Amino acid sequence: MSDVLEQLLAGSSADTVTWFVPGRIEVLGKHTDYAGGRSLLAAVDAGHTLTATARTDRVLCVRSEGMDGAVLLDLAAPGARAEGSDGHWGGYVRTVADRLEANFPGTLRGADITITSTLPRAAGMSSSSALVVGLALVLIDLSGIAAEESFRAQITTTEQLGEYLGTVENGQSFGDLEGHRGVGTFGGSEDHIGMLCAVPDALVQYSFCPVRHERTIPFGPELALVVAVSGVEAEKTGAALEDYNRVSLAVTEILHRWHRDSGREDPTLADAVRGGPAAVSRLQALTAADDHLRGRLTQFLDESERLVPGAALALEEGDLTEFGHLVDESQAGAERGLRNQVPETVDLQRLARELGAHAASAFGAGFGGSVWALVPADGAEEFGRRWLESYRAAHPLRDAATVTVTRPGGAARRLP
């Protein structure tokens, strides 16, 4: 099957297009992408399916399974509030449509869009970013935007498409494609890359800002991933949005101090870290008096520079013991440095290890969400049953918690 960009460039002459966009598991790479760091990623076999049918006017009418009503947006009035947009999902529709209209004026076609999903909402598998990616793909495909010279001049690889869609969500510019209103999160493009560049039966290692593929690690048939959804929604709205952005804004503050002290203009924290033999010690000195910034810097250095590449190598070599130890360190860094874990995700990770998982870690934005566990495939269902039973015994109010067994799946794709 051709990759996502090839599918878009090939075009579709139909007035109805359908795309599937998977959720993703961040195996490692906690809050590293927007800082220019590394992540180890996999797609899952659950996701959003979006079908768009062209209209004769320039109105978007979007309906989502499980959501009341529809979101209506007049493309002839960019920036206007979408009708029916109460709740965060309507804001995502407006964000994607406004950005595409701003970057490729007059090209968007009106459409009726329906969304169905097998992806748990606010479970840390990035259902929100999957919505951004899915809406963008069906609109780009239906409107022929990939044929526009302004698109082809800026986006020549699927990785660049993922990076662009990351800026659609966070509101930043991408090359000559000027930024526009985002959704309010100061994130990067890890989720979008995981969804667009995943490889079936493998994990992929990427670095970011710009996006670079570093390694593909086969995931053997003897292994399975069990994902436990904690029942604590990993929202990016309200107070949770402030918590999420506090983690990313710490990187901004560290980089600001580095710029002022060094006179350099490194665009990311990863660039600053690689800015010379004394760069790390200088960054540590600049954050020494601030416990929050010091912990954030330590977590980034460990996660991006040591744990991600080390864990990828261990998995590639079949050293599951070492892999598990490195993943445990990543979890500890999230608890101490990011401070984005809740008691439920902490307990899920520790229970998984006590029950014999090769490795386990919380993933996603944090402040709720899910934990993955790596286990033998032939005992995965039984492991999941015991894991959920132990978790509910410890947290009886979290009766909405669930577990699912999965394997690394394929990237987003157009459906017949």
C-alpha positions as CSV (number, residue, x, y, z in Angstrom):
1,M,0.0,0.0,0.0
2,S,1.3,3.5,-0.9
3,D,2.0,5.9,1.9
4,V,-0.4,8.7,2.9
5,L,1.1,11.5,0.8
6,E,1.2,9.2,-2.3
7,Q,-2.5,8.5,-1.8
8,L,-3.3,12.2,-1.6
9,L,-1.1,13.1,-4.6
10,A,-2.7,10.4,-6.6
11,G,-6.0,12.2,-6.0
12,S,-9.6,11.0,-6.0
13,S,-12.1,11.8,-8.6
14,A,-15.0,10.7,-6.4
15,D,-17.4,13.0,-4.6
16,T,-17.2,10.8,-1.5
17,V,-13.9,9.9,0.2
18,T,-13.3,7.8,3.3
19,W,-10.2,7.6,5.5
20,F,-9.3,5.6,8.6
21,V,-6.9,7.2,11.1
22,P,-5.5,5.1,13.9
23,G,-4.8,6.1,17.5
24,R,-1.2,5.8,18.6
25,I,0.7,4.4,21.5
26,E,3.7,6.4,22.7
27,V,5.9,3.6,23.8
28,L,8.5,6.2,24.9
29,G,9.0,9.8,24.3
30,K,7.1,11.6,27.0
31,H,6.8,15.3,26.1
32,T,9.9,15.2,23.9
33,D,8.6,16.1,20.4
34,Y,8.0,19.8,20.7
35,A,11.4,20.1,22.3
36,G,13.1,18.5,19.3
37,G,13.6,15.2,21.0
38,R,12.9,11.5,20.2
39,S,9.9,9.2,20.5
40,L,9.3,5.5,20.0
41,L,5.8,5.0,18.5
42,A,3.2,2.6,17.3
43,A,-0.2,2.9,15.8
44,V,-3.1,0.8,17.1
45,D,-5.9,-1.0,15.2
46,A,-8.6,1.2,16.7
47,G,-9.2,4.7,15.3
48,H,-11.6,7.2,13.6
49,T,-13.3,6.5,10.3
50,L,-14.3,9.7,8.5
51,T,-16.5,9.9,5.3
52,A,-16.8,13.1,3.4
53,T,-19.3,13.7,0.6
54,A,-19.1,16.9,-1.4
55,R,-21.9,19.5,-1.2
56,T,-22.9,22.1,-3.8
57,D,-22.4,24.9,-1.3
58,R,-19.4,25.8,0.8
59,V,-20.8,24.5,4.1
60,L,-19.3,21.9,6.3
61,C,-21.7,19.7,8.2
62,V,-19.9,17.4,10.5
63,R,-21.6,14.7,12.6
64,S,-19.8,12.4,15.0
65,E,-21.1,9.1,16.4
66,G,-21.9,9.5,20.1
67,M,-22.2,13.3,19.9
68,D,-25.5,15.1,19.8
69,G,-26.3,17.3,16.8
70,A,-24.0,18.5,14.1
71,V,-21.3,21.1,13.6
72,L,-22.1,23.6,10.8
73,L,-19.4,25.9,9.4
74,D,-19.8,28.3,6.5
75,L,-16.4,28.2,4.6
76,A,-17.4,31.5,2.9
77,A,-17.1,33.2,6.4
78,P,-13.7,32.1,7.7
79,G,-13.3,32.7,11.4
80,A,-17.0,32.6,12.1
81,R,-18.1,30.5,15.1
82,A,-19.2,27.1,14.0
83,E,-22.9,26.4,14.9
84,G,-23.3,23.5,17.2
85,S,-19.7,23.8,18.3
86,D,-20.3,23.8,22.0
87,G,-17.8,21.3,23.4
88,H,-14.2,20.9,22.3
89,W,-14.8,18.7,19.2
90,G,-16.6,21.5,17.3
91,G,-13.5,23.7,17.9
92,Y,-11.3,21.1,16.3
93,V,-13.5,21.2,13.1
94,R,-13.2,25.0,12.9
95,T,-9.5,24.9,13.6
96,V,-8.8,22.5,10.7
97,A,-11.1,24.2,8.3
98,D,-9.9,27.7,9.1
99,R,-6.2,26.7,8.7
100,L,-6.7,24.9,5.4
101,E,-8.8,27.9,4.1
102,A,-6.1,30.3,5.2
103,N,-3.2,28.3,3.7
104,F,-5.1,27.3,0.5
105,P,-7.7,30.0,-0.1
106,G,-10.8,29.1,-1.9
107,T,-9.9,25.5,-2.4
108,L,-12.0,23.8,0.2
109,R,-15.3,22.2,-0.9
110,G,-18.3,22.1,1.3
111,A,-19.0,18.6,2.6
112,D,-21.1,16.4,4.8
113,I,-18.7,14.6,7.1
114,T,-19.6,11.6,9.3
115,I,-17.2,10.3,12.0
116,T,-17.4,6.9,13.6
117,S,-14.8,5.7,16.1
118,T,-13.5,2.7,17.9
119,L,-11.0,4.8,19.8
120,P,-11.6,5.5,23.5
121,R,-12.0,9.2,24.0
122,A,-9.5,11.0,26.3
123,A,-7.7,7.7,26.9
124,G,-4.2,8.9,26.0
125,M,-4.3,7.3,22.5
126,S,-4.7,10.8,21.0
127,S,-8.2,10.8,19.8
128,S,-8.1,14.6,19.5
129,S,-5.1,14.6,17.2
130,A,-6.6,11.7,15.2
131,L,-9.6,13.9,14.7
132,V,-7.4,16.7,13.4
133,V,-5.6,14.3,11.1
134,G,-8.8,12.7,9.9
135,L,-10.6,16.0,9.1
136,A,-7.5,17.3,7.3
137,L,-7.1,14.2,5.2
138,V,-10.7,14.0,4.0
139,L,-10.8,17.7,3.2
140,I,-7.5,17.7,1.4
141,D,-8.5,14.7,-0.5
142,L,-12.0,15.8,-1.4
143,S,-10.8,19.3,-2.4
144,G,-7.7,18.2,-4.3
145,I,-5.5,20.5,-2.2
146,A,-2.5,18.1,-2.6
147,A,-2.4,19.2,-6.3
148,E,-2.0,22.9,-5.3
149,E,1.5,24.3,-6.0
150,S,1.6,25.9,-2.6
151,F,1.0,22.5,-1.0
152,R,3.6,20.6,-3.2
153,A,6.2,23.3,-2.6
154,Q,6.1,22.8,1.2
155,I,5.0,19.2,1.7
156,T,7.1,16.6,-0.2
157,T,7.1,13.7,2.3
158,T,4.5,12.1,4.6
159,E,6.7,13.2,7.5
160,Q,6.4,16.8,6.4
161,L,2.6,16.3,6.2
162,G,2.6,15.1,9.8
163,E,4.7,18.0,10.9
164,Y,2.3,20.4,9.1
165,L,-0.7,18.8,10.7
166,G,1.0,19.3,14.1
167,T,1.1,23.0,13.4
168,V,-2.5,23.0,12.4
169,E,-3.2,21.8,15.9
170,N,-0.8,24.0,17.8
171,G,-1.3,27.1,15.6
172,Q,2.4,27.6,14.5
173,S,3.5,28.2,11.0
174,F,5.0,25.5,8.7
175,G,7.4,27.0,6.2
176,D,5.5,29.4,4.1
177,L,2.2,28.0,5.3
178,E,1.3,30.7,7.9
179,G,0.1,29.7,11.3
180,H,-3.5,30.2,12.3
181,R,-5.7,29.7,15.4
182,G,-4.8,26.3,17.0
183,V,-6.7,24.4,19.6
184,G,-4.9,25.9,22.6
185,T,-2.3,23.1,23.2
186,F,1.4,23.8,23.0
187,G,2.3,20.4,21.6
188,G,4.3,19.0,18.7
189,S,3.8,16.5,15.9
190,E,4.5,13.1,17.6
191,D,0.9,12.0,17.5
192,H,0.5,13.0,13.8
193,I,3.7,11.2,12.8
194,G,2.6,8.1,14.7
195,M,-0.7,8.1,12.8
196,L,0.7,8.8,9.4
197,C,4.1,7.0,9.5
198,A,3.4,3.8,11.5
199,V,4.6,0.5,10.3
200,P,2.5,-2.7,10.8
201,D,4.2,-5.1,13.3
202,A,6.9,-2.6,14.2
203,L,7.8,0.4,16.3
204,V,9.2,3.5,14.7
205,Q,11.7,5.9,16.3
206,Y,11.5,9.5,15.2
207,S,13.2,12.7,16.2
208,F,11.4,16.1,15.7
209,C,11.8,19.7,14.7
210,P,12.3,18.8,11.9
211,V,10.9,15.3,11.8
212,R,13.5,12.6,11.0
213,H,13.0,8.8,10.9
214,E,15.8,7.1,12.9
215,R,14.9,3.5,13.2
216,T,12.2,0.8,12.6
217,I,12.2,-2.0,15.2
218,P,10.3,-5.3,14.3
219,F,7.7,-6.3,16.9
220,G,7.7,-10.1,17.0
221,P,4.6,-12.3,16.9
222,E,5.4,-13.7,20.3
223,L,4.7,-10.3,21.9
224,A,1.5,-8.2,22.5
225,L,0.6,-4.9,23.9
226,V,-2.1,-4.7,26.5
227,V,-3.5,-1.2,27.0
228,A,-5.4,-0.4,30.2
229,V,-7.6,2.7,30.1
230,S,-7.5,4.1,33.7
231,G,-11.0,5.7,33.7
232,V,-9.4,9.1,34.4
233,E,-10.0,11.1,31.2
234,A,-6.8,12.7,29.8
235,E,-8.6,15.8,28.6
236,K,-6.8,18.9,27.1
237,T,-9.5,21.3,28.2
238,G,-10.0,23.6,31.3
239,A,-7.6,23.0,34.2
240,A,-6.1,19.9,32.4
241,L,-5.1,22.1,29.5
242,E,-3.3,24.4,31.9
243,D,-1.5,21.4,33.4
244,Y,-0.5,20.1,30.0
245,N,0.7,23.5,28.8
246,R,2.7,24.0,32.0
247,V,4.8,21.0,31.1
248,S,5.5,22.4,27.6
249,L,6.0,26.0,28.7
250,A,8.8,24.8,31.1
251,V,10.7,23.9,27.9
252,T,10.1,27.4,26.6
253,E,11.4,29.0,29.8
254,I,14.6,26.8,29.8
255,L,15.3,27.7,26.2
256,H,14.7,31.4,26.9
257,R,17.3,31.2,29.7
258,W,19.7,29.5,27.4
259,H,19.3,32.1,24.6
260,R,19.9,34.9,27.1
261,D,22.9,33.2,28.7
262,S,24.6,31.8,25.6
263,G,23.7,34.4,22.9
264,R,22.7,31.5,20.7
265,E,19.4,31.2,18.9
266,D,18.9,27.4,19.0
267,P,15.2,26.8,18.0
268,T,14.7,23.7,20.3
269,L,15.9,22.4,23.6
270,A,17.5,19.4,21.7
271,D,19.5,21.9,19.6
272,A,20.7,23.6,22.8
273,V,21.7,20.3,24.3
274,R,23.9,19.6,21.3
275,G,25.3,23.1,21.3
276,G,28.7,22.2,22.5
277,P,30.6,20.0,25.1
278,A,29.6,22.2,28.0
279,A,26.0,22.8,26.9
280,V,24.4,20.3,29.2
281,S,26.2,21.4,32.3
282,R,25.4,25.0,31.5
283,L,21.7,24.2,31.1
284,Q,21.8,22.4,34.4
285,A,23.3,25.5,36.0
286,L,20.7,27.7,34.5
287,T,17.9,25.6,36.0
288,A,19.5,24.6,39.3
289,A,17.6,27.1,41.5
290,D,14.2,26.1,40.1
291,D,13.0,22.7,41.1
292,H,10.3,22.5,38.4
293,L,12.7,23.5,35.5
294,R,15.5,21.3,36.9
295,G,13.2,18.3,36.9
296,R,11.9,19.0,33.4
297,L,15.4,19.3,32.0
298,T,16.5,16.1,33.6
299,Q,13.5,14.2,32.3
300,F,14.1,15.5,28.8
301,L,17.8,14.6,28.8
302,D,17.1,11.1,30.1
303,E,14.1,10.4,27.9
304,S,15.3,11.7,24.6
305,E,19.0,11.2,24.7
306,R,19.3,7.9,26.6
307,L,16.1,6.0,27.2
308,V,14.5,6.1,23.8
309,P,17.5,5.0,21.8
310,G,18.6,2.6,24.5
311,A,15.2,1.0,24.8
312,A,14.9,0.7,21.0
313,L,18.2,-1.1,20.8
314,A,17.3,-3.4,23.6
315,L,14.1,-4.4,22.0
316,E,15.8,-4.8,18.6
317,E,18.3,-7.2,20.3
318,G,15.6,-9.1,22.2
319,D,16.8,-8.0,25.6
320,L,13.4,-7.6,27.2
321,T,14.9,-7.3,30.7
322,E,17.0,-4.3,29.8
323,F,14.0,-2.9,27.8
324,G,11.9,-3.2,30.9
325,H,14.4,-1.4,33.2
326,L,14.7,1.5,30.8
327,V,11.0,1.9,30.5
328,D,10.7,1.9,34.3
329,E,13.2,4.8,34.3
330,S,11.0,6.6,31.8
331,Q,7.9,6.1,34.1
332,A,9.9,7.4,37.1
333,G,10.9,10.5,35.1
334,A,7.3,11.2,34.3
335,E,6.4,11.0,37.9
336,R,9.3,13.1,39.2
337,G,10.2,15.4,36.3
338,L,7.0,15.9,34.4
339,R,4.7,15.5,37.4
340,N,1.9,14.6,35.0
341,Q,0.9,11.3,36.5
342,V,-2.1,10.5,38.7
343,P,-2.4,7.8,41.3
344,E,-4.4,5.6,38.9
345,T,-1.7,5.6,36.1
346,V,1.1,5.1,38.7
347,D,-0.7,2.1,40.1
348,L,-1.5,0.6,36.7
349,Q,2.2,0.7,35.7
350,R,3.3,-0.9,38.9
351,L,0.6,-3.5,39.0
352,A,1.6,-4.5,35.4
353,R,5.2,-5.1,36.4
354,E,4.2,-7.0,39.5
355,L,2.0,-9.2,37.4
356,G,5.0,-10.1,35.2
357,A,4.8,-7.6,32.2
358,H,8.2,-7.3,30.4
359,A,7.6,-3.5,30.5
360,A,4.9,-1.0,31.2
361,S,4.5,2.7,31.1
362,A,1.9,5.5,31.1
363,F,1.7,7.4,27.9
364,G,0.3,10.4,26.2
365,A,-0.2,13.9,27.6
366,G,-0.6,12.6,31.2
367,F,-3.0,13.7,33.9
368,G,-5.0,10.6,33.3
369,G,-5.3,8.3,30.3
370,S,-3.8,4.9,29.8
371,V,-0.9,2.6,30.5
372,W,0.6,0.0,28.0
373,A,2.1,-3.3,29.1
374,L,4.4,-5.5,26.9
375,V,3.5,-9.2,27.5
376,P,3.8,-12.6,25.8
377,A,1.1,-12.9,23.2
378,D,-0.1,-16.3,24.2
379,G,-1.0,-15.0,27.7
380,A,-2.1,-11.5,26.8
381,E,-5.9,-12.0,27.4
382,E,-5.4,-13.6,30.8
383,F,-2.8,-10.9,31.8
384,G,-5.3,-8.2,30.8
385,R,-8.1,-9.8,32.9
386,R,-5.9,-10.1,36.0
387,W,-4.5,-6.6,35.5
388,L,-8.0,-5.0,35.3
389,E,-9.1,-7.1,38.3
390,S,-6.2,-5.9,40.4
391,Y,-6.6,-2.3,39.4
392,R,-10.4,-2.2,40.2
393,A,-9.6,-3.7,43.6
394,A,-7.2,-0.8,44.2
395,H,-9.5,1.8,42.7
396,P,-13.1,0.6,43.0
397,L,-14.5,4.0,41.8
398,R,-12.8,3.5,38.4
399,D,-15.4,1.0,37.1
400,A,-15.1,2.6,33.7
401,A,-11.6,1.2,33.3
402,T,-11.0,-1.2,30.4
403,V,-8.2,-3.2,28.9
404,T,-7.6,-4.2,25.3
405,V,-5.0,-6.4,23.6
406,T,-3.4,-5.0,20.5
407,R,-0.3,-5.0,18.2
408,P,1.4,-2.3,16.3
409,G,-0.8,-1.5,13.3
410,G,-0.6,0.4,10.0
411,A,-0.8,4.1,9.2
412,A,-3.8,6.2,8.2
413,R,-5.2,5.1,4.8
414,R,-7.9,5.8,2.3
415,L,-10.7,3.2,2.4
416,P,-12.5,1.9,-0.7
